[in-house]
Amino acid sequence: MALGYLSSHGALAQARVRQSPLTIGVTRGASVTGAPSQSGNRPGAAALPRCHDLIVLPNALALSRTLRDDANTKGRSRRVFLDFVVDGCPLYRLVRARGLDRITGLWLEPTLAPGQFWRQVEMLRGRLPGDAPGGRAAVYGCAECGDLACGALTVDLQTTGESVQWSNWRHEFEDVDRGWTASDLPEFPELSFDRVAYGEALDDALRQAGHSFN
């Protein structure tokens, strides 16, 4: 269930309350971290990691220091990053429940070069084009190397004078035989943020990373 955009209907957002889309199904028999089940069943609704029962527009964004699941285990490097927390719900929970090992591009450990971190933030502000095909914004990428070809969760990121909107979530990657491949993720929520508050959250991301760009 997707949330409608704010666009010119900002007043409507003050009163709109809907059932939260911030819940998704996981594989039957899997843990909430999305580990595959022994049976290999397709994702279903046997378990629903829930963040809220209700959600109110506009959405509120915060950036939270997060450790990658199962870091330092075999084949999984330690990664600390800033996760997107929407209305109190860490979106990394939804990514892991989908069975994907993806983190945001806002890495804290190991540190990114200041210019790389700044570019991620500017892309999220909508000031730079998205780094995925078609100008889409990659909001979660490979936890090992950050290469989008390994797999990334992307959104259409649009800005207006009053809002920033994330919509049409996809999982995209480069297939050896088929080339660039994308699958829709309709269970992920369409989000609409107040532009001023959204910008302040990204300013906080720069502060947490120890950068001071304008």
C-alpha positions in Angstrom: 0.0 0.0 0.0 1.6 3.2 -1.1 1.3 6.7 0.3 0.2 9.5 -1.9 2.5 12.5 -2.6 2.2 15.8 -0.9 2.8 18.0 -4.0 0.5 20.9 -3.7 -1.7 19.3 -1.1 0.4 20.1 1.9 -2.6 21.0 4.1 -4.1 17.6 3.5 -0.9 15.9 4.8 -1.5 17.5 8.2 -4.6 15.4 8.7 -4.0 12.3 6.6 -3.5 9.0 8.5 -3.3 5.6 6.8 -2.3 2.1 7.6 1.4 2.0 7.5 3.2 0.5 4.5 6.3 0.0 6.6 5.8 -3.7 6.8 6.9 -6.4 4.4 6.7 -10.2 4.2 9.7 -12.4 4.8 10.4 -16.0 3.6 8.4 -18.6 5.5 10.6 -20.0 8.2 13.1 -17.2 8.0 14.3 -14.9 10.8 13.4 -11.3 10.7 16.8 -10.6 9.3 15.7 -12.3 6.1 17.9 -15.4 6.1 16.7 -17.9 3.6 14.5 -20.7 4.9 15.5 -24.4 4.5 12.4 -25.0 2.4 13.3 -22.3 -0.1 9.8 -21.0 -0.1 9.1 -17.7 -1.8 8.5 -14.7 0.4 5.2 -14.7 2.0 3.3 -13.0 4.8 4.0 -15.5 7.5 6.0 -12.9 9.5 5.7 -9.2 9.2 8.4 -7.0 10.9 6.3 -4.0 11.9 7.5 -0.5 12.6 4.1 1.2 13.1 0.4 0.6 12.9 -0.2 4.1 11.7 1.8 6.6 9.7 1.3 10.3 9.2 2.4 12.5 6.3 4.7 14.2 5.8 7.2 11.5 6.8 10.0 12.4 9.2 13.6 11.5 8.4 16.5 10.9 10.7 20.0 9.4 10.2 21.1 6.8 12.7 24.6 5.2 13.2 24.1 1.5 12.4 26.3 -1.6 12.4 25.9 -4.1 9.5 24.2 -7.3 10.5 26.6 -10.2 11.3 29.7 -8.0 10.8 33.1 -9.6 11.2 31.7 -13.1 10.4 33.2 -15.1 7.5 32.8 -13.1 4.2 31.2 -10.1 5.9 33.4 -7.1 6.5 32.6 -4.7 9.4 30.6 -1.7 8.1 29.2 1.2 10.1 26.9 3.5 8.2 24.1 6.0 8.7 20.7 4.4 8.1 17.5 6.1 7.1 15.1 6.1 10.0 11.6 7.1 8.7 9.0 7.9 11.4 11.0 6.0 13.9 11.4 2.9 11.6 15.0 2.0 10.4 14.6 1.1 6.8 17.6 -1.2 7.1 15.2 -3.6 8.9 13.0 -3.7 5.8 16.0 -4.3 3.5 17.2 -7.2 5.7 13.7 -8.7 6.0 13.7 -8.8 2.2 16.8 -10.9 2.4 19.1 -8.3 0.9 22.6 -7.4 2.2 22.5 -3.8 1.3 23.5 -0.6 3.3 23.3 3.1 2.6 26.2 4.9 0.8 26.7 7.0 4.0 29.6 4.9 5.3 31.3 5.9 8.6 33.6 2.9 9.1 35.6 2.5 6.9 35.4 6.2 6.2 34.7 7.6 2.8 36.7 10.3 1.3 35.0 13.7 2.1 34.1 14.2 -1.5 32.4 10.8 -1.8 30.3 11.4 1.3 29.4 14.9 0.1 28.3 13.6 -3.3 26.0 11.0 -1.6 24.4 13.8 0.4 24.0 16.1 -2.6 22.4 13.3 -4.6 19.9 12.8 -1.7 19.2 16.5 -1.7 18.4 16.3 -5.4 21.2 18.7 -6.4 23.1 16.0 -8.3 21.7 13.3 -10.6 21.2 9.8 -9.2 24.0 7.4 -9.7 21.9 4.5 -11.0 20.6 4.0 -14.6 18.0 6.6 -15.7 19.2 9.0 -13.0 17.6 7.0 -10.2 19.0 7.4 -6.7 20.7 4.4 -5.1 19.7 4.6 -1.5 21.1 1.2 -0.5 24.0 -0.6 -2.2 26.5 -3.5 -1.8 27.7 -3.7 1.8 31.1 -5.0 0.7 32.3 -2.7 -2.0 29.5 -0.2 -2.7 29.4 -1.1 -6.4 25.9 -0.7 -7.8 26.5 -3.5 -10.2 26.5 -5.9 -7.2 23.0 -4.8 -6.4 21.3 -1.6 -5.2 17.9 -0.5 -4.0 17.0 2.6 -6.0 14.2 5.1 -6.0 12.8 7.9 -8.1 13.8 11.0 -6.1 11.9 14.1 -6.9 11.9 17.5 -5.2 9.4 20.3 -5.2 9.5 23.7 -3.4 8.0 22.1 -0.3 8.8 18.4 -0.4 11.2 15.6 -1.3 9.6 12.3 -2.6 11.0 8.8 -2.9 8.9 6.4 -5.0 9.0 3.4 -7.3 11.5 1.3 -5.3 13.5 -1.2 -7.3 16.3 -3.7 -6.8 18.8 -3.3 -9.6 22.0 -5.2 -10.5 24.1 -6.2 -13.4 23.6 -9.7 -14.6 26.4 -11.4 -16.5 24.1 -12.7 -19.2 21.2 -10.2 -19.2 23.0 -7.0 -18.5 21.4 -4.4 -16.2 18.4 -6.0 -14.5 15.7 -4.5 -12.3 12.8 -5.8 -10.2 10.1 -3.7 -8.7 9.7 -3.6 -4.9 6.0 -2.6 -4.4 6.1 -3.6 -0.8 8.5 -0.7 0.0 6.7 2.6 0.9 6.5 5.7 -1.2 7.7 8.5 1.1 7.2 12.3 1.1 9.3 14.5 3.4 9.1 18.2 4.3 12.0 19.7 2.3 13.3 21.9 5.1 13.3 19.1 7.7 14.7 16.6 5.2 17.6 19.0 4.5 18.3 19.4 8.2 18.5 15.6 8.5 21.1 15.5 5.8 23.0 18.4 7.5 23.1 16.2 10.6 24.5 13.3 8.5 27.4 15.6 7.5 28.0 16.5 11.1 28.0 12.9 12.2 30.6 12.1 9.6 32.7 15.1 10.7 32.2 17.0 7.4 31.2 20.7 7.1 30.0 21.3 3.6 27.4 23.9 2.6 
